[in-house]
């Protein structure tokens, strides 16, 4: 793989899952593999563009790896790829997207490509996409009643709308990026 290829870190304590995801991606990207949280932290550096991270791992959990990554102020985009069904606790987590296993090769690849596009966006657009993703995940997993009764979700919705107004002017600049247009469509 060429040195200028994006670097993806795949982290899952299930070796077969890590190896499968890595195999799916290694033709297009430089791929690093970690089979537990501490190993993932050792492999994390400024060269890692996207982290595919399992939440539930023995020892250091994916949530803890994510917190450490954000404490280091690394610009890596993080996708939680996990069997853990999302709950309202995800609102405060610093990931960029959330995929519930099982995940197809196409979904994984498309998500990684979307994350690589987002690396170029400024912090406000990054936050916007992250919040829209969380909102969409919760809306797919929770009933309308559960959403209506949850204060954190209501604050999330308000923040998404506020950011939408701010980034709406930039929309025409990014209309050729499907994930940007899709994020706006998710809100309507």
Protein Blocks (a to p, Z undefined) as FASTA:
>chain_A
ZZkbccdddddfblklmmmmmmmmmmmpccdddfbfklmmmmgcfklmbdcddfbdghja
fklmmmmmmmnopabdcddddfbdcdfklmmpccfbdcdddddfklmmmmmmmmmmmmmp
cfklmmmmmmmmmmmmmmmmpcfklmmmpmklmmmmmmmmmmmmmmmmmmmmmmmpmklm
mmmmmmZZ
